[in-house]
Amino acid sequence: MAVDLPGHGSCPLAGLTDLGAVADRVLEEVEGPVDLVGVSLGGAVAQHAALRHPDRVRSAVLACTSPATRTDILLARAEALERDGLEAALDETLRRWFSRAVLAKGDHPAVAYTRRRLLSDDVGSLAANWRMLAKHDLREELPGLALPVTVIAAAEDAGTPRSATDELHRLVPGSVQEILPGPHMVHMENGTAFAAAVRRHLDRVEAR
């Protein structure tokens, strides 16, 4: 089941101001124990959910995400978005998220979908999400996480540096790290490899 994060798609932001509250809202949308798969911002939300609700989260796949963020960069991104609008940031965002080869094609379905999706979202809500992500720092809490976790890094990721996914892997006890070919949006550009990695994760969880 795919869940829209607050401030994205059909889910309103509804005044949320931190990722812990976003994580709570996400878990309200699903029933029973869950295996979370989160990419980028979704991966940060999944970390908060796993720490806040160990009774609900059975396992997590954390992809192209980090245990803490660069506050200055994200706050500047939010300010620029509100000042200049999404159109001004769109090309830079796509270059950060997708590979040069795919962007050069001009008609890749993943890029076309992402472009439409971003342009349809509310600029204020997107900026608010950047500000919430700017406060993300779970480096002290993650060593206490006691559930199966797979950390996925994308080899050509221009959005989340490899040092960040390596740190996340080191901080989460017993986590497994997988490195997949592809950019920040590896789940969209290399969906076959990403799905296989998720399947391996679930197989490990079921085998426990």
C-alpha positions as CSV (number, residue, x, y, z in Angstrom):
1,M,0.0,0.0,0.0
2,A,1.4,3.4,-1.0
3,V,0.6,6.3,1.3
4,D,0.9,10.0,0.3
5,L,3.0,12.0,2.8
6,P,1.2,15.0,4.3
7,G,1.6,17.9,1.9
8,H,2.0,15.7,-1.1
9,G,-0.5,14.2,-3.5
10,S,-4.0,14.0,-2.1
11,C,-2.9,14.3,1.6
12,P,-3.1,17.8,3.1
13,L,-0.4,19.1,5.3
14,A,-3.0,20.0,8.0
15,G,-0.6,22.1,10.1
16,L,2.0,19.4,10.8
17,T,5.4,20.9,11.7
18,D,7.7,17.9,12.4
19,L,8.5,14.5,11.0
20,G,7.4,12.7,14.1
21,A,3.9,14.0,13.6
22,V,4.1,13.1,9.9
23,A,5.1,9.5,10.9
24,D,2.2,9.3,13.3
25,R,-0.2,10.4,10.5
26,V,1.2,7.8,8.1
27,L,0.7,5.0,10.5
28,E,-2.9,6.1,11.0
29,E,-3.5,5.3,7.3
30,V,-2.6,1.6,7.7
31,E,-3.6,-1.3,10.0
32,G,-1.7,-3.9,11.9
33,P,2.1,-4.5,11.9
34,V,3.8,-2.9,8.9
35,D,7.0,-3.3,6.9
36,L,7.8,0.3,5.9
37,V,9.6,1.2,2.6
38,G,10.7,4.8,2.4
39,V,12.8,6.7,-0.1
40,S,14.5,10.1,0.6
41,L,12.0,12.1,2.7
42,G,10.0,8.9,3.1
43,G,13.0,7.2,4.5
44,A,13.4,9.9,7.1
45,V,9.7,9.5,8.0
46,A,10.1,5.8,8.2
47,Q,12.9,6.2,10.7
48,H,10.7,8.4,13.0
49,A,7.9,5.9,12.7
50,A,10.0,2.9,13.6
51,L,11.4,4.7,16.7
52,R,8.1,6.1,17.8
53,H,6.0,3.0,17.2
54,P,8.0,-0.2,17.6
55,D,4.8,-2.0,18.3
56,R,3.5,-1.1,14.8
57,V,6.6,-1.3,12.7
58,R,7.8,-4.8,12.0
59,S,10.7,-3.8,9.7
60,A,11.9,-1.0,7.5
61,V,13.7,-0.4,4.2
62,L,15.4,3.0,4.3
63,A,16.5,4.1,0.8
64,C,18.6,7.1,-0.3
65,T,18.1,8.7,3.1
66,S,20.2,9.8,6.0
67,P,20.2,9.8,9.9
68,A,20.5,13.6,9.9
69,T,20.3,16.4,7.4
70,R,22.1,19.7,6.4
71,T,19.8,22.3,8.0
72,D,21.3,25.2,6.2
73,I,20.8,23.7,2.7
74,L,17.2,22.6,3.3
75,L,16.1,25.9,4.8
76,A,17.7,27.8,1.9
77,R,15.8,25.4,-0.5
78,A,12.5,26.1,1.3
79,E,13.1,29.9,1.1
80,A,14.0,29.8,-2.6
81,L,10.9,27.7,-3.3
82,E,8.6,30.2,-1.7
83,R,10.4,33.1,-3.2
84,D,10.8,31.9,-6.8
85,G,8.2,29.2,-7.2
86,L,8.4,25.5,-8.2
87,E,9.1,26.2,-11.9
88,A,12.4,27.9,-11.0
89,A,13.6,24.9,-8.9
90,L,12.2,22.1,-11.1
91,D,15.1,21.5,-13.5
92,E,17.7,21.5,-10.6
93,T,15.5,19.1,-8.6
94,L,15.2,16.7,-11.5
95,R,19.0,16.8,-12.1
96,R,19.5,16.0,-8.4
97,W,17.0,13.1,-8.6
98,F,17.6,11.4,-12.0
99,S,20.6,10.3,-14.0
100,R,21.9,12.4,-16.9
101,A,21.2,9.6,-19.3
102,V,17.5,9.4,-18.4
103,L,17.1,13.2,-18.4
104,A,18.7,13.4,-21.9
105,K,15.9,11.2,-23.3
106,G,13.3,13.8,-22.5
107,D,10.4,11.4,-22.5
108,H,11.2,9.0,-19.7
109,P,7.9,8.1,-17.9
110,A,9.4,8.4,-14.4
111,V,10.7,11.9,-15.2
112,A,7.4,13.0,-16.8
113,Y,5.4,11.7,-13.8
114,T,7.7,13.4,-11.3
115,R,7.5,16.7,-13.2
116,R,3.6,16.5,-13.3
117,R,3.5,15.5,-9.6
118,L,5.7,18.3,-8.4
119,L,4.0,21.0,-10.4
120,S,0.6,19.9,-9.0
121,D,1.7,20.1,-5.4
122,D,1.2,23.1,-3.2
123,V,4.4,25.2,-3.0
124,G,3.8,26.2,0.6
125,S,3.4,22.6,1.7
126,L,6.5,21.5,-0.2
127,A,8.5,24.3,1.5
128,A,7.1,23.2,4.9
129,N,8.3,19.7,4.2
130,W,11.8,21.0,3.5
131,R,11.7,22.8,6.8
132,M,10.6,19.7,8.7
133,L,13.3,17.7,7.0
134,A,15.8,20.4,8.0
135,K,15.2,19.4,11.7
136,H,15.8,15.7,11.1
137,D,18.5,14.3,13.3
138,L,18.1,10.8,14.8
139,R,21.8,10.0,15.3
140,E,21.4,9.5,19.0
141,E,18.2,7.5,18.8
142,L,19.0,5.1,15.9
143,P,21.4,2.8,17.9
144,G,18.4,1.8,20.0
145,L,16.3,0.6,17.0
146,A,15.6,-3.1,17.4
147,L,14.0,-4.3,14.2
148,P,15.2,-5.6,10.8
149,V,16.4,-2.8,8.6
150,T,17.8,-2.7,5.1
151,V,19.6,0.5,4.1
152,I,19.6,1.1,0.3
153,A,22.2,3.4,-1.3
154,A,22.1,4.4,-4.9
155,A,25.5,4.4,-6.6
156,E,24.9,7.6,-8.6
157,D,22.9,9.4,-5.9
158,A,23.3,13.2,-6.2
159,G,20.7,13.9,-3.5
160,T,22.0,11.8,-0.6
161,P,25.7,11.3,-0.3
162,R,27.1,7.8,0.2
163,S,28.6,9.0,3.5
164,A,25.1,9.6,4.8
165,T,23.7,6.1,3.9
166,D,26.9,4.5,5.3
167,E,26.4,6.4,8.6
168,L,22.8,5.2,8.7
169,H,23.9,1.6,8.2
170,R,26.5,1.9,11.0
171,L,24.1,3.5,13.4
172,V,21.3,0.9,13.0
173,P,22.3,-2.3,14.8
174,G,22.2,-5.4,12.6
175,S,21.1,-3.5,9.5
176,V,21.9,-4.8,6.0
177,Q,23.2,-2.4,3.3
178,E,22.5,-2.8,-0.4
179,I,24.1,-0.6,-3.1
180,L,22.1,-0.4,-6.3
181,P,23.0,1.2,-9.6
182,G,21.0,4.3,-10.2
183,P,20.3,7.9,-9.0
184,H,18.4,9.3,-6.0
185,M,15.1,8.1,-7.4
186,V,16.5,4.7,-7.9
187,H,13.1,3.1,-7.2
188,M,11.7,4.9,-10.3
189,E,14.7,4.6,-12.6
190,N,15.8,1.1,-11.6
191,G,12.5,-0.3,-10.3
192,T,13.4,-3.9,-11.0
193,A,16.6,-3.9,-8.9
194,F,14.8,-1.9,-6.1
195,A,11.9,-4.3,-6.0
196,A,14.3,-7.2,-5.8
197,A,16.1,-5.6,-2.8
198,V,12.8,-5.1,-1.0
199,R,11.9,-8.7,-1.7
200,R,15.2,-9.9,-0.2
201,H,14.5,-7.7,2.8
202,L,11.1,-9.3,3.3
203,D,12.5,-12.8,2.9
204,R,15.0,-12.1,5.7
205,V,12.2,-10.8,7.9
206,E,10.0,-13.8,7.2
207,A,12.9,-16.2,7.9
208,R,13.5,-14.8,11.4
